[in-house]
Amino acid sequence: MTTEATVLILEDDLELGDVLSRGLREEGFDAVVATNGADALRKVSSQQPDALIIDIGLPDSDGRDVCQALRARGVAAPVLFLSARDALADRLAGFGAGGDDYLTKPFAVEELMARLRALLRRSGSDATIEVGPLRLDPVTHQLSCEGVDEHLTPTEFRVLAALAGRPDEVLRRRELVQAGWPAGAIVHDNTLDVYVARLRRKLRSLPGAPRIETVQSVGYSLRWADSD
């Protein structure tokens, strides 16, 4: 079963939030709605969205501050800002806060969907990664092998994509951290190990999938069962 991308909508206008969530679900996305910055930060931790739509004007905070907080936590999912302000300074401030695109209200939902899909295509890599029977979809973050699927979080996808791009090679820990997290993110010593453990569990659930081997004091390598 195909798992569509999860999109978190941070919008305090309940009517607009409902319109956007219904539109996303009709397009096959899994939509999660938050109405304030604190709620969004909580939901991101549990939902791990593939993309975010953030209104800049919020009752408890500025949407750009929320984006900066997410980036500081290592969340690299693309962010589409919504705002009633169209001044160049406002758009530049949005990009400076870590946003990836900026849409001015009022807007057509069709344009929002097109921009969102473009952001998802650009995140991770530009094309599906295939290594033997293993397949990684950069839009849906779907991991497939011999007809069985697993859904990856954006960070899991980036780490596994780095390993899959150089199978049987040893990737140093620093390389994998750079691939998985944005520049400036606070990544603790055991954070990479936690994500590798998650990936190992997911790979074990797929028939014919490779394994991730630990190379002591160096890093990790993606290897097939019959590799030397």
Phi, psi and chi 1 to 4 in degrees:
 res  aa     phi    psi   chi1   chi2   chi3   chi4
   1 MET       -  130.7  179.0  179.1  178.4      -
   2 THR   -76.8  134.2  -59.7      -      -      -
   3 THR  -104.8  118.9  -57.5      -      -      -
   4 GLU   -78.8  164.9  -76.8  -73.0    0.6      -
   5 ALA   -65.5  146.0      -      -      -      -
   6 THR   -96.0  129.4  -62.4      -      -      -
   7 VAL  -120.0  125.7  179.8      -      -      -
   8 LEU   -96.5  127.4 -172.1  141.8      -      -
   9 ILE  -105.4  120.3  -55.3  162.8      -      -
  10 LEU  -106.3  100.7  173.8   50.9      -      -
  11 GLU  -148.6  122.5  174.2   58.4   67.3      -
  12 ASP   -83.1  -16.3   64.7  -55.2      -      -
  13 ASP   -78.6  106.5 -176.8  -33.9      -      -
  14 LEU   -61.1  -38.3  -61.7 -179.2      -      -
  15 GLU   -66.1  -45.5 -176.2  176.1   -8.5      -
  16 LEU   -66.6  -40.4  178.5   56.3      -      -
  17 GLY   -59.6  -39.2      -      -      -      -
  18 ASP   -68.0  -41.1 -176.8   59.4      -      -
  19 VAL   -60.8  -45.6  168.7      -      -      -
  20 LEU   -66.9  -43.2  -67.4  178.1      -      -
  21 SER   -65.3  -41.1   63.3      -      -      -
  22 ARG   -65.6  -40.5  -76.6 -170.5  -73.7  108.8
  23 GLY   -63.2  -40.8      -      -      -      -
  24 LEU   -65.3  -43.2  -74.3  166.3      -      -
  25 ARG   -65.5  -35.4  -67.7 -178.7 -177.7  116.8
  26 GLU   -65.5  -27.7  -72.2  171.9    0.6      -
  27 GLU   -87.7    2.0  -70.1  -67.5  -42.1      -
  28 GLY    96.0    4.4      -      -      -      -
  29 PHE   -84.9  159.8  -68.6   98.0      -      -
  30 ASP   -97.8  113.8 -179.1   13.3      -      -
  31 ALA  -103.4  135.4      -      -      -      -
  32 VAL  -124.8  132.4  178.3      -      -      -
  33 VAL  -113.4  134.0 -179.9      -      -      -
  34 ALA  -125.2  146.5      -      -      -      -
  35 THR  -108.1   -5.6   57.1      -      -      -
  36 ASN  -151.6  167.3   57.7   65.0      -      -
  37 GLY   -62.1  -43.2      -      -      -      -
  38 ALA   -62.6  -40.8      -      -      -      -
  39 ASP   -63.5  -40.7 -173.4   29.1      -      -
  40 ALA   -63.3  -43.8      -      -      -      -
  41 LEU   -63.2  -37.9  -68.3  172.8      -      -
  42 ARG   -65.8  -45.1  -74.9 -166.7  -61.2  -90.6
  43 LYS   -70.3  -32.5  -72.6 -179.1  175.5  176.8
  44 VAL   -61.5  -38.1  165.6      -      -      -
  45 SER   -62.6  -36.0  -61.9      -      -      -
  46 SER   -94.4  -33.7   59.3      -      -      -
  47 GLN   -89.5  -28.0  -59.9  -71.4  -23.2      -
  48 GLN    48.0   65.7  -62.5  179.7  -35.8      -
  49 PRO   -67.7  156.5   27.5  -36.5      -      -
  50 ASP   -84.9  -21.0  -58.2  -72.4      -      -
  51 ALA  -157.4  159.5      -      -      -      -
  52 LEU  -131.9  141.2  -61.7   98.2      -      -
  53 ILE  -112.4  115.5  -61.1  170.7      -      -
  54 ILE  -122.5  122.6  -61.7  179.4      -      -
  55 ASP   -77.3  131.2 -171.8   -1.9      -      -
  56 ILE   -70.1  -38.5  -72.8  179.5      -      -
  57 GLY   -88.4  100.7      -      -      -      -
  58 LEU  -118.9  156.2  -62.0  169.5      -      -
  59 PRO   -69.4  -28.7   24.3  -34.8      -      -
  60 ASP  -110.5   -8.1   65.9  -25.3      -      -
  61 SER  -168.6  174.8   60.2      -      -      -
  62 ASP   -92.8  133.2 -172.9  -56.1      -      -
  63 GLY   -57.1  -29.2      -      -      -      -
  64 ARG   -67.7  -33.7  -68.6  166.5  -65.6 -165.5
  65 ASP   -67.5  -37.7  -66.5  -23.2      -      -
  66 VAL   -63.1  -42.7  174.9      -      -      -
  67 CYS   -62.0  -43.9 -177.2      -      -      -
  68 GLN   -62.2  -39.1  -73.3 -176.1  -45.0      -
  69 ALA   -63.7  -39.8      -      -      -      -
  70 LEU   -65.0  -43.5  -68.7  170.0      -      -
  71 ARG   -62.6  -39.5  -63.3  -58.4 -171.2 -135.0
  72 ALA   -63.5  -28.3      -      -      -      -
  73 ARG   -84.5   -0.2  -65.2 -177.2 -178.8 -169.5
  74 GLY    91.4    8.8      -      -      -      -
  75 VAL   -78.5  116.5  176.4      -      -      -
  76 ALA  -108.4    4.9      -      -      -      -
  77 ALA   -58.8  142.6      -      -      -      -
  78 PRO   -62.2  145.5   19.4  -30.3      -      -
  79 VAL  -120.5  127.0  170.0      -      -      -
  80 LEU  -107.5  115.3  170.9   60.6      -      -
  81 PHE   -84.8  142.8  -81.7  125.3      -      -
  82 LEU  -114.4  138.0  -55.7  179.2      -      -
  83 SER  -158.4  150.2  176.6      -      -      -
  84 ALA   -83.4   -8.3      -      -      -      -
  85 ARG   -98.4  131.7  -64.5  172.6  -70.5 -175.4
  86 ASP  -116.7    9.7 -169.3   30.9      -      -
  87 ALA   -66.6  147.7      -      -      -      -
  88 LEU   -56.9  -40.4  176.3   60.2      -      -
  89 ALA   -61.2  -37.9      -      -      -      -
  90 ASP   -67.5  -42.2  -67.5  -43.9      -      -
  91 ARG   -65.1  -42.6  -63.5 -161.9  -57.6  -86.9
  92 LEU   -64.2  -37.3  -68.1  176.1      -      -
  93 ALA   -63.9  -36.3      -      -      -      -
  94 GLY   -64.3  -44.9      -      -      -      -
  95 PHE   -66.4  -37.4  -67.6  124.4      -      -
  96 GLY   -65.2  -26.0      -      -      -      -
  97 ALA   -82.5   -1.7      -      -      -      -
  98 GLY   108.2    6.0      -      -      -      -
  99 GLY   -74.6  157.9      -      -      -      -
 100 ASP  -109.1  -21.9  -61.0  -82.6      -      -
 101 ASP  -156.2  165.9 -158.5   -6.6      -      -
 102 TYR  -144.2  123.3 -168.1  103.0      -      -
 103 LEU  -123.9  128.6 -169.8   57.4      -      -
 104 THR   -92.0  135.7  -54.9      -      -      -
 105 LYS   -78.0  146.6  -61.8  177.5 -179.5  179.0
 106 PRO   -76.5  156.1   28.9  -34.1      -      -
 107 PHE  -141.1  161.7   54.7   83.0      -      -
 108 ALA   -86.6  134.3      -      -      -      -
 109 VAL   -58.5  -33.5  174.8      -      -      -
 110 GLU   -62.0  -37.8  -68.3   80.3    5.5      -
 111 GLU   -68.9  -39.8 -178.7 -179.0    2.5      -
 112 LEU   -59.5  -44.5 -179.2  141.8      -      -
 113 MET   -61.7  -41.7  -63.6  -62.8  173.7      -
 114 ALA   -64.4  -43.2      -      -      -      -
 115 ARG   -65.8  -39.8  -71.9  176.6 -179.3 -112.6
 116 LEU   -63.9  -44.6 -178.5   61.7      -      -
 117 ARG   -65.0  -35.6  -70.2 -167.1 -178.7  -80.2
 118 ALA   -65.0  -41.1      -      -      -      -
 119 LEU   -63.2  -41.9  -71.5  175.2      -      -
 120 LEU   -66.2  -36.6  -73.8  166.0      -      -
 121 ARG   -66.3  -36.1  -77.6 -164.9  -60.2  -88.8
 122 ARG   -78.7  -20.5  -69.8 -161.1  -62.9  -92.2
 123 SER   -76.7  147.0   65.7      -      -      -
 124 GLY    77.9  -96.6      -      -      -      -
 125 SER  -142.0  173.9   63.0      -      -      -
 126 ASP   -86.7  -14.9  -65.1  -30.2      -      -
 127 ALA  -147.3  161.8      -      -      -      -
 128 THR   -60.6  136.5  -62.5      -      -      -
 129 ILE   -98.8  127.1  -61.0  169.0      -      -
 130 GLU  -127.8  124.9  -65.5 -173.9    0.9      -
 131 VAL  -130.6  105.4 -177.6      -      -      -
 132 GLY    60.1 -133.3      -      -      -      -
 133 PRO   -81.7   -3.3   30.2  -34.4      -      -
 134 LEU   -82.3  133.2 -167.5   72.2      -      -
 135 ARG  -133.2  130.7 -176.3  175.8 -175.7  -86.1
 136 LEU  -120.4  121.4  -73.6  161.8      -      -
 137 ASP   -98.9  117.1 -171.7  -46.4      -      -
 138 PRO   -73.1  -17.2   28.3  -35.7      -      -
 139 VAL   -84.2  -48.8  175.2      -      -      -
 140 THR   -95.8   -7.8   63.5      -      -      -
 141 HIS    59.4   34.6  -64.8  157.2      -      -
 142 GLN   -87.2  133.3 -166.4   85.9   -8.4      -
 143 LEU  -109.1  124.8  167.3   64.3      -      -
 144 SER  -131.4  146.2  -54.2      -      -      -
 145 CYS  -155.8  120.3 -164.4      -      -      -
 146 GLU    51.1   45.3  -63.4 -173.1    2.9      -
 147 GLY    83.5    0.7      -      -      -      -
 148 VAL  -112.3  137.8 -178.7      -      -      -
 149 ASP  -115.4  150.8  -58.6  -30.2      -      -
 150 GLU  -137.7  145.1  -82.4  -77.2   -5.6      -
 151 HIS   -98.3  133.0 -175.3   63.7      -      -
 152 LEU  -106.0  149.3  -56.4  178.7      -      -
 153 THR   -73.7  163.6   67.7      -      -      -
 154 PRO   -55.6  -41.9  -28.6   37.3      -      -
 155 THR   -68.8  -43.0  -57.7      -      -      -
 156 GLU   -57.3  -41.7  -70.7  170.9  -11.6      -
 157 PHE   -61.2  -46.9  178.0   88.9      -      -
 158 ARG   -65.4  -39.9  -71.3 -172.2  -67.5  -89.2
 159 VAL   -65.8  -46.8  171.5      -      -      -
 160 LEU   -67.5  -36.2 -174.7   55.8      -      -
 161 ALA   -62.2  -38.2      -      -      -      -
 162 ALA   -63.8  -42.8      -      -      -      -
 163 LEU   -67.3  -42.4  -70.8  164.6      -      -
 164 ALA   -68.3  -27.2      -      -      -      -
 165 GLY   -69.6  -18.8      -      -      -      -
 166 ARG  -137.3   63.4  -67.0  162.6   56.5 -172.9
 167 PRO   -60.6  143.9   23.3  -33.8      -      -
 168 ASP    71.8   -3.6  -64.6  -37.5      -      -
 169 GLU   -94.1  155.0  -67.2 -174.1   33.3      -
 170 VAL   -92.5  119.9  178.9      -      -      -
 171 LEU   -99.1  128.8  -87.6   71.2      -      -
 172 ARG   -68.4  153.8  -65.4 -176.1  176.7  -84.1
 173 ARG   -55.8  -41.9  -63.6  176.5   63.5   88.5
 174 ARG   -60.7  -39.4  175.3  172.5   47.8   81.2
 175 GLU   -63.1  -41.4  -66.8  179.2   88.3      -
 176 LEU   -71.4  -35.6  -68.5  171.4      -      -
 177 VAL   -65.0  -42.3  169.0      -      -      -
 178 GLN   -64.5  -34.5  -70.5  174.0  -17.1      -
 179 ALA   -73.7  -34.7      -      -      -      -
 180 GLY   -89.6  -25.9      -      -      -      -
 181 TRP  -128.4  148.8  -73.0  -92.3      -      -
 182 PRO   -70.2  157.6   26.4  -34.9      -      -
 183 ALA   -58.3  134.4      -      -      -      -
 184 GLY    91.8   -8.6      -      -      -      -
 185 ALA   -69.2  144.2      -      -      -      -
 186 ILE   -85.7  109.0  -60.8  172.8      -      -
 187 VAL  -117.3  111.8 -177.5      -      -      -
 188 HIS   -72.7  164.7  -62.1  -69.0      -      -
 189 ASP   -56.3  -38.4  -69.8  -17.9      -      -
 190 ASN   -94.4    0.8   68.1  -24.2      -      -
 191 THR   -62.6  -46.9  -58.6      -      -      -
 192 LEU   -60.1  -40.7  176.8   61.5      -      -
 193 ASP   -61.7  -37.7  -57.4  -43.5      -      -
 194 VAL   -63.6  -44.0  169.7      -      -      -
 195 TYR   -68.6  -37.3  -84.2   84.2      -      -
 196 VAL   -64.5  -39.2  168.1      -      -      -
 197 ALA   -62.1  -40.5      -      -      -      -
 198 ARG   -62.5  -43.9  -67.2 -179.3 -172.6  174.2
 199 LEU   -64.6  -38.6  -72.6  170.0      -      -
 200 ARG   -61.4  -41.7  -78.7  173.1  167.4  157.9
 201 ARG   -62.1  -42.1  -73.1 -165.2  -64.1  -89.0
 202 LYS   -70.2  -39.0  -67.6 -177.0  177.7 -177.4
 203 LEU   -65.1  -36.2  -73.1  168.1      -      -
 204 ARG   -63.9  -24.3  -78.4 -162.9  -63.5  -92.5
 205 SER   -80.8   -6.9   71.4      -      -      -
 206 LEU  -106.6  125.9  -56.9  178.6      -      -
 207 PRO   -66.5  135.0   24.6  -33.9      -      -
 208 GLY    76.2    8.3      -      -      -      -
 209 ALA   -79.4  154.4      -      -      -      -
 210 PRO   -73.9  175.7   28.8  -35.4      -      -
 211 ARG  -118.9  156.5   64.6 -177.9 -177.6  -88.1
 212 ILE  -101.0  117.6  -60.5  174.7      -      -
 213 GLU   -99.0  142.9  -70.6 -169.5   -8.5      -
 214 THR   -87.9  129.9  -59.1      -      -      -
 215 VAL  -107.6  105.2 -179.7      -      -      -
 216 GLN   -51.0  129.3 -164.0   65.3   33.4      -
 217 SER    66.5    8.2  -58.2      -      -      -
 218 VAL  -121.6  -63.4 -179.6      -      -      -
 219 GLY   173.5 -138.2      -      -      -      -
 220 TYR  -136.8  159.3  -65.0   98.5      -      -
 221 SER  -142.3  140.7  177.6      -      -      -
 222 LEU   -93.6  120.5 -170.9   70.5      -      -
 223 ARG  -134.2  150.8  -61.4 -178.9 -175.2  -87.8
 224 TRP   -89.7  158.8  -59.0   89.8      -      -
 225 ALA   -56.8  -32.2      -      -      -      -
 226 ASP   -96.2   11.0   57.1   -5.5      -      -
 227 SER   -72.6  148.7  -62.8      -      -      -
 228 ASP   -72.9      -  -67.7  -26.7      -      -
